[in-house]
């Protein structure tokens, strides 16, 4: 256990779970979208819904979508800043079965028309867990470069992805596999030790059976 785990993150309060964690959920969702957000439907679940407004959860989530960090002093005015940036934000509520009480579902549309749905939970101390991407299970922390690959569930797909990454000398730290049914849609979640270069991601997106590649990079960019 490190010092961060004991004292929590440097943040704008009042709550590491409701504020710092919410900022991180919004930030990771924005990074996964890969472009500025034009419209956001944000649905709150459980404690986020019951006490989120008083803890600033709504403003924190939007701050993350604006690529702010938990210690950004502009978090309290993020709704105003989003309006100034031309971002339309709509809040709602959702009942997510078996979800952590501090959970939000974000349905995003980017400037180019790209769409993304993310379900994320704040699990304490400013840490988060992404539970779904585009309606499919995809559990990861957002603390490592992460590939989320939606593919057809057929033999050989996982092996081909692993071989391609090895050709780029990329090391897989963790791999998780999910599917909706045998022979249907599947998802690979690969947390890696290094950033995944654009060339590798383009090759992956062109492979037979791959339907969508979503990437979380930790370097700053769009």
N, C-alpha and C positions, 0 to 999 in steps of 0.2 A: 504494500500500500504506500502510495506517495503522498507528498504534502498536499497536492491538489485534491486527492480523495478525501482528505481530512477537513480542509478549510474551504473547499469549493472554488468555483471560478471567480476571476475578477469580472464584475458585472454591474450593470445598472439594475437595481432591485425592482420589486421587493423580494422575489422568490427565485431560487435557483431552478426549481422545477417548472414553475409557471412562467418565468420570465427568461432566464438564461437558456433553459432547455427549449423553450418555444422559439427563441431567436435562432437556435441551431437547426431546428426542424425547418423553419422557413429558409434559412441559408442553404441547407443541403438540397431542399427542393428546387431552389433557384439554380444551384449548380447543376443539378441533374437535367433541368430544362435546357440549360446551355445558352440562354438568351434572355434579355429583359422581359419581364412579365407585363402583358397588356391587360389581362383579366385574371382575377383569382376568386374562386369560390372556396371559402374556408369554413368547414363544418367542424364544430367542437363537440367532444364526447366527454361524458363523466365529469370529473372535477374541473377540467378545462372549461366545460360549459357552465357548471354551477358557480364557480368562483373566479373564472378567468378574467372577467372584466375588471373586477376589483384588484386583481394581481397584475393587470396589464398584459395578459396573454394575447389579446387581440392585437395590440400595438407591437408586441414582441414578434409575433409571427410575420406581420407585415414588414417589420424592420429587417428580419432575415431575408425576405423576398427582395428587399432593396440592397442586399449584400452587406448589411451591418453585422458587427460582431457584438457579443453580449455586453461589452464594456462601452459601447457607443453611447455618448450622451444625447444623441438625437432620438433614441428609441421612444421617449414619451410623445414626440411629435411625428411619428412615422406615418400615421394616417394622413396627416396634412402633406407630408413629403411625397407620399404615394400619389395623392391627388394631383400635386404639382407635376409629377413625372408622367401623368396620363395613365396611371394604373387604376383600373376599376376593381374595387374590392367589395365582395358580398359575403356577409357572415350568415351561417346557418347552424343547425344542430343535427347530430347524427348519433344513433345508438349502434355501436360496433360490438358485436358479440365477442366476449372473452378478451376485450382490449384493456390495456392499462388505463386507469382513470384519466391520466394526463395525455390524452391522444387527440390528434387533429387529422382531418382528411383535407388535403389541398388539391383542388382541381385547377390546373393552370393552363393559360393560353399565352404563348409568347408573341413577340412582335411579328414573326414570320408566319404565324398560324400554328406552330408546333403545339401539341397538347401533351400534358402529363398529369397523372394522378398519383399522389403520394400519401400514404398513411404513416405518420410518425408519432412516436411516444417519447415523452420526457421521463427518464427513469431515475432522476435524482442527481444532484451535484453538477447540473449543467450537461450531463450526458444524455444521449438520445439513442433510440433504436428505430430504424426504418423498418416497418413491417410488411408493407405492400408497395409495389410500383405497378401502375396501370392494371390494378385489379388482381395481380398475381403475388403470391408470397415472395418476399425478398428480404430476408432479415440481415441487416448489417448496421454498423455503428456510425459510419461516415468518417471514421478516423484514419482510413487507408484508401489509396486509389482503388476504386471498385468498378467492376464491369457487371452490368445486369443484362443478360442476353436472353431474349425470348426466342424460342426455337420450336420446331416441330419435334415431337417426342419420337425419335427414331434411332436405331442403332448407329453408333459411330460418331454422332454429333459431338459428344463430350470429348472424345479422343481427338477429333480434328481441331477443336478449339484449343486444347492443351498443347497439341503439337505446334500449332501456329504461334502461340505465345512463347514456346520454347525456342522457336526460330528467331524470335526477337530478343532472346536472352532475358525473358521476364519470368520472375519467380512468383508462383501462386502461394500466398500465405494460407488462405482458407478457400474452400469451395463448397457451396451448398446447392443442392438440386431439388427442384420442386416441379410438380406437374398437376394438371387438373384431372387427367385420366390417362390410362395407357393409350398411347398412340395419338393423344391430343396435343395440347400446348404444354410446353415445359419452360422452366426458367433456370438458368445458371447464374449464381451470384459468386463472383470471384474477387476476393480481396487480395491485392497484390502488394509486393514490397516496393515496386517502382511505379512511376507514372507510365501510363500506356500511351505510346506515341500514336499520332493520328493515323499513320500508315497502317499500323496493326489494327486499329479500329475499323478502318475502311475495308481491309481484307476480311475481317470478321463479318461485317455487314453484307458482304457479297457472297459469303459461303452458302452453299445449298442447304436449305432448311432453316436458315436464320431469318427471323421475321423482324427483329428490332434489336439494336444495340444501344444501351443507355450507359453513359459513363460519368462517374464522379471523380474528377481530378482535384487534387488539393492545391495546385498552383493557381494563382489568380489569373483571370482572363475575363472573357465575356460572362 
